[in-house]
Amino acid sequence: MAPSLSIFGDFTKDANIMYNNFRVYGTGLLLVMATIVFVGVKFVNKFATVALACVLLSIVAVYAGIFVNFHGNDKLFMCVLGKRLLKDIAVDNCTKEVGSPLYGIFCTNTSSTGAPLGCDPYFETNNVSIVRGIKGLASGVFLDNIADSMLEDGQFIARSKDPEEIERLERPPYNQIYADITTTFTILIGIFFPSVTGIMAGSNRSGDLADAQRSIPVGTICAILTTSTVYLSSVLLFAGTVDNLLLRDKFGQSIGGKLVVANIAWPNQWVILIGSFLSTLGAGLQSLTGAPRLLQAIARDGIIPFLAPFAVSSKRGEPTRALILTVAICQCGILLGNVDYLAPLLSMFFLMCYGFVNLACALQTLLRTPNWRPRFKYYHWSLSFIGLTLCIAVMFMTSWYYALLAMGMAGCIYKYIEYRGAEKEWGDGIRGLALSAARYSLLRLEEGPPHTKNWRPQILILAKTTSINNAPAPKHRRVFSFASQLKAGKGLTVCVSVLEGDIVREGQSAERHAARQMLRRTMEEERVKGFVDVLVARSIPDGICHLVQTTGLGGMKPNTVILGWPHAWRNAAEGEHHGERTWRVFLDTVRAVAAARMALLVPKGINSFPESNEKVTGNIDVWWIVHDGGLLMLLPFLLRQHRTWKNCKMRIFTVAQMEDNSIQMKKDLRTFLYHLRIEAEVEVVEMMDSDISAYTYERTLMMEQRNQMLRELRLNKKESLGVVQSLVDFNEVPAEEKLPLVQAIVDHHHNADVKTATKVRFQEPGRNGSGGDKESGGDAQQESNLESSPTFKSPSSQDGSGEYKDGDEGALPLGCIKKESGGSDEEGDNSELVTSEKKSPRAITPDEGNVRRMHTAVKLNEVIVNKSQNAQLVILNLPGPPKGNLVERESNYMEFLEVLTEGLDRVLMVRGGGREVITIYS
């Protein structure tokens, strides 16, 4: 604009001199503009009126000059060598004569070694010419400028794209003008784009507008129309007026740094010089006015916490702190010098800003948000999507690496806002989109049942809460760790708890909220991602039953329940049968889960299970006694996906009798595992019949002594023949269970009425008959800590060493241990129950069916302990619960489970849900 004001010398000889001028003058001008803005926005608005008048006058002068100079003018001339543009040569010296300045540049008499040299080959073979720079519309130069003339860094500016004209060919450039940056259409867009960003100035200053809802749409549309008209017409008119070589001379080096548009304008070039200066100053003032206010608004919203200090205003209401930060950022850009490197990055942020505005408008419209009520009527969401597409396209067309950098920075800012920012009244559009996507996905899941290939454990944790220092706390935190380790299936996790009480009672709602917050906090600490809910019910069993039936939404319902083992179920003498109440809750839950066709996991000894940050090494043993749809195979596979169990090996045991072909069974099981693509060791364990041991007889006797005590406790409170008769009915075996064979372990499909014998069966000693089978089907689910308090160690719970080894707090589901067989030998015992006289426990004769079942449990336990005592985890089938609610049967069932898992530290009892959960197809 003013070459004579260059501080560091002739900038036409060295571009770095120009950049140094930019740094000095830019810093001074920035301080002047910052001072003006600091005075106040009112002064800026008054100055903007003056600047606008000068800009309009300049535009009119340019248009007038173009038509006045219709045939061109003689103000600017260039010296051209062949087809290449030269610099630093006055028009009078544009000659090849010997001794002329041009000859002295291209010709050298001697080299550094003293040998004679000639002139540059290109200089020798081409003539020089003086070319008019401003040719006018009548010259037809528009056709020369219509084609592209993109160059790479270092190539000469010439009229031809011939490599001989534009390439250096390892020769010095002399005073020929060459490109200092690789130019492409997209890069030119990035450089040009910041000049049209002023259309958002009104939006950035919306807080200072009297009626923003009316002024912003009108002002923005008028700005777009005005700038588009001026810029596009100027580009076309300059292309038809100025010579091609001069248009590509970025710094005007061929004409001594003069301003081309100033020499076109009418009546005088000073109109353009003053107008350009004021236009630049006005644009800078608008940016310095809008940017601090935008920064202050963001700080006041609390979106980015570390910006809070910039929310403060001065006594005059000016954002002084935000202004200082803005000036510091601008100064960094000025010190860069060459703004061509900065312009594409700035364009990225502007384009992202416009793109996000378009995206927000489109999403709000498509999501039909009730609070989205735009006043501007002439709008359609498709326009916003077109705008968003164009913004993204221009970003990558301009510079893909700058685009990725800008998007990365925007993503980091967004995640920081999401992590630390506060929720504001205008909400989050992404959450609205997530809600809409969730609704769509849930409706899609309702279209049909999930395929076996897509089956994964959707876990429902039934968590029992306790009170620690008058604050709710989970009774067993390891349950959450176990659920987290199972989440390799990436399924749903819902943690629920039941509080006994009445929701309308005062204080119950607060207690429910506290329990819910505690469960949420525990899940976060254990890194379990999922949902939490707490139900207040008049009874625990009813509440659990309701949760099992209703938890979930549509196709996103749990299919696997984790239920804690009631370790204190033997304490029947505590209060009103507290231990009995505990096992009733457990058994009612097992029945409810089975009725809902959900899988059940019962971890026994849950406190000894590893935490998620631990690593264990050893074996995971699967005792595959009952076919359960493959759930027993799938669970260890999922556990081994977690870092805790990753180093464990999987072993599968199946049980055979002497008449079975063990070798063929092992071969078949290996083939099955091969098709399932599961690596595991396979072992077939043969169980031989043996006489009933004294230990088995003693365990059965003590179990029935406890049942006798329960009866006596009941008769003390309820002297009713009906109650006695219901106890008598316990030992009467249903007709459907009087089958020819006695099978202790059976398969039970919930969807099948026919009872089928499994391959794995155990014939009871001393009997030829056996009981029926029940298949344990199941889906894997989440745990519920429904344990009772202290453990009652009765003599019947003693092992060989004289001490009973209680199974801690939790346990996992297993297969099915069958209940009883024939009933003729039980009638004698039933007659004893009808009498009201109280017999001594020593006078009780154990029921033969119970003895046989206890024998099966003891023998199987011996085999499991022998093979898997040192295993990190033992996975078993959970036997099906007894039919009806007879206390003796339920007590016997719990005792059988205790005997089955005795001597094992970590046991996971599993009961399937009646459907296949694993397939050989990929």
Secondary structure, 3 states (H helix, E strand, C coil): CCHHHCCCCCCCCCHHHHHHHHHHHHHHHHHHHHHHHHHCHHHHHHHHHHHHHHHHHHHHHHHHHHHHCCCCCCCCEEEEECCEEECCCCHHHCCCCCCCHHHHHHECCECCCCCECCECHHHHHCCEEEEECECCHHHCCHHHHCCCCCCCCCCECECCCCHHHHCCCCCCCCCECECCCCCCHHHHHHHHHHHHHHHHHHHHCHHHCCCHHHHHHHHHHHHHHHHHHHHHHHHHHHHCCECHHHHCCCCCHHHCCCCHHHHHCCCCHHHHHHHHHHHHHHHHHHHHHHHHHHHHHHHHHCCCHHHHHHHCCCCCCCCHHHHHHHHHHHHHHHHHCCHHHHHHHHHHHHHHHHHHHHHHHHHHHHCCCCCCCCCCCCCCHHHHHHHHHHHHHHHHHHCHHHHHHHHHHHHHHHHHHHHHCCCCCCCCHHHHHHHHHHHHHHHHHCCCCCCHHHCCCCEEEECCEEEECCEEEECCCHHHHHHHHHHHHCCCEEEEEEEECCCCCCCHHHHHHHHHHHHHHHHHHCCCCCEEEEEEECCHHHHHHHHHHHCCECCECCCEEECCCCCCCCCCCCCCCHHHHHHHHHHHHHHHHHHCCCEEEEEECHHHCCCCCCCCCEEEEEECCCCCCCHHHHHHHHHCCCCCCCCEEEEEEEEECCCCCHHHHHHHHHHHHHHHCCCCEEEEEECCCCCCCHHHHHHHHHHHHHHHHHHHHHHHHCCCHHHHHHHHHHHCCCHHHCCCCCCCECCCCCCCCCCCCCCCCCCCCCCCCCCCCCCCECCCECCECCCCCCCCCCHHHCCCCCCCCCCCCCCCCECCECCCCCCHHHHHHHHHHHCCCCCCHHHCCCCHHHHHHHHHHHHHHHHHHHHHCCCCEEEEECCCCCCCCCHHHHHHHHHHHHHHCCCCCCEEEEEECCCCCCCCCC
